Amino acid sequence: MQQQFHCGAVRDMQHKVNRLELFMAPGRIEAGCDEAGRGCLAGPVFAAAVILPPDFENPLLNDSKQLTEKQRYALRPVIQEQAVAWAVGIVDNVEIDRINILKASILAMHKALDGLKVRPEHIIVDGNRFYPYMDIPNTTVVKGDGKYLSIAAASVLAKTCRDDFMNRIAQEYPQYGWLDNKGYPTAAHREAIREYGTTPYHRMTFNLLGNSQLSLNFESNS
């Protein structure tokens, strides 16, 4: 019964994924952008920009949140090898606190676009907010990572690269459970902040304890 459910789930997912569009503006070099880590209490925000070739196909590729960790990591080398161009941008927690998470997320996308070896002629961005990048036309797409393959590819790269980072710093601060929560506001993460204080990776302008009290009110590990 379990195997039948799994196979059915895979077929359903592939049916959904096959509806993703390759381009919003066919005939133009188009880059998809997405970010990962916007809602976290600790760590940087990562973003990726991906330009896919006009013949790209992958029945598994979808919004990274709809994929398992194993699927995301299996897709990453495929995207990196087959993309016309790809790049990842990072904005750390200090800058997030300085300029706010919305601006930091868009800045990370701009950094990713800066890193592309091919200049796009159109940019499509997951979400509903973006700041103009150079003179290149852009379009925001709510839930775009489930609608366009290039945005889905960007979501996979951003997510896996950020997870790699959080796994590394989890070795420095194992008590926060970052191997599992990746910096997101789980109950265990907040309890660890309450017990151990903050680290140099925590976002001090965020509601770290889940109420109106920020961790700035007590001694930090930094």
Phi, psi and omega in degrees: 000320181295319181294320178297319178296318181298314181296321177296320179296320179295316179298319179297318182294318181294323177298319179292316184296324182298346179274352178296137180272147179282319181223148168274324182238081181304143179092352176242152176285113189242132177252132173263141182232142173205163180236166176219139176097014183296323184267012184280159176268344183216155176089169180285170165259133179251148173220155177227153173233134184224133170248119181261152177287159184293345180253016184291134175218138171201113185291346182270333189298129181202177171314128185302332180290341180268358183252157173281164177302318180298318179295319180298315182288334175288325181284330187304309180295330177297314179297314183296325182280325187263343180294148172296320177199149175207155177199157180236137177243149185227138171231124188279174186294330179295315179291325176302314179296329184284320189246350182092159190289327178297309180297323180293321179296317179290323176298319178298322177295318177299320178297320177297316178298323176302327185276353180291137179277349177239131181282123178285157175258350179205143180238130173243134190234134175291133179112198182231011179226137176197149175257143181308141177244113184051225179249023185271127178300145179224155177224129175269144184226111177296129184057036182295337180290349174253010183237328184233135185296323182292324176290319177299319178297318178297322180295322178294314180296314181298316182294312183291322178294321177292319178300320177302316180298313182295325177296324179292312184285345174295335177290331177284322185229072185293340185291347184267356176070028185293338176300328181261313187268348177056024178094357180285161188279067174281164178299320180294321179296314180293324178294323177294320176299318180298322184276318189253350185085194184259170178242172175296350181263352182283149179269105191285345177271359180270161179279081191292330185261359178083015175216201183279354183267127176267159181292349176301343184281355178220171188297139181259157174282354183283000000 
